[in-house]
Amino acid sequence: MPHFYQISEFVLVGLDTWKVVWNPWDKKAKAMPDCGDEDYKHMLCVEAACVEKPITLKPGEEWKGRQELSVVPSSYCSGQLDPERALRV
């Protein structure tokens, strides 16, 4: 039996970053070459986005942001695993 993981923490770094969580659902999943027709049932896409204050760049300008996701075993989320131990993995 596979061990399932659950995302428990988001750290988004950048100006006015927000979490955008989406799922392609059935029609879009079928059009995605790297996604199986039924994969949408078991997935979420998590992306960082600047929503409240969009960033407009002029030619030659650049902006950098970073998104970090921490993934821990689902037993951590159920309270069966010591959080200090999980963070040391």
N, C-alpha and C positions, 0 to 999 in steps of 0.2 A: 504494500500500500504506500503510495507516495506521501511525503510529508508536505503539508500545505503551509504556505507562508502568507502572512498578512502584513500589509504596510501599516505601521503604527505611528510613524513620525514623518513629518515633512519639514525640511529646512530649505527655504527659498531665499536666495540672496540676490539682491538687486534693488532697483528703485521701484517702489510701488508694485511689488510682485504679488500675485494672487495664484491660487491653485485653480486650474481648470481641469475638471474630471469629465471624461466623455467616453462613450461607447459607440462604435460604428453601426451597431445593430445589423440586422440580417442583410439588407440590400447593399449597403456600403461594404460590409465584410466580404461579400461575394465578389466585389469589384477590386478588392485589395489583394495583390499577388502574394503577399507574405502572410495572409490571414486565411485560415481554412473557413469553409462555409459555415461551420458551427462554432468557431472559436469565439465569436462575440458573446456567447453565453457564459464564458468563463474569464472575461477580461475587462479591465478598465484602463483607459489611457490617462495618465496624470502629467500635466504640463504646467510650466510656469508661464504667466502672461502678465503684461502691464495693461490693466483694464481701465482703472480710474483715470490715470494720466498717461495716455499713449505717448510713446517716444517717437518723435519725428526726426529723421536723420537727413542732413543735407549730403549731396555727393561728396564722398571722401571721408565723411564722419563715421565713427563706429561707436557702438555701445556693447558692453559685455554684461552678461548675467550668468548665473549659475543655479542649477537645481540639484539638490542632493536628496535622495530617498534612502531611508533606513528600513531594511526588511528584517523582521525577526520571526522566529517560529511562532505559529499560531498558539502554542502552549503558553507563550508569554502573555498574549492578550486574554487568555482565559484565567490568568492568575496562577497557573501551575508552575511557572518558571520565575526564579528570582530576577527582577529587573537588572540588578547590578551585574549578575552573571551574564545575562543576555547582551548587555552593552559591551562586554569585554570580548565577545566572540569575533 
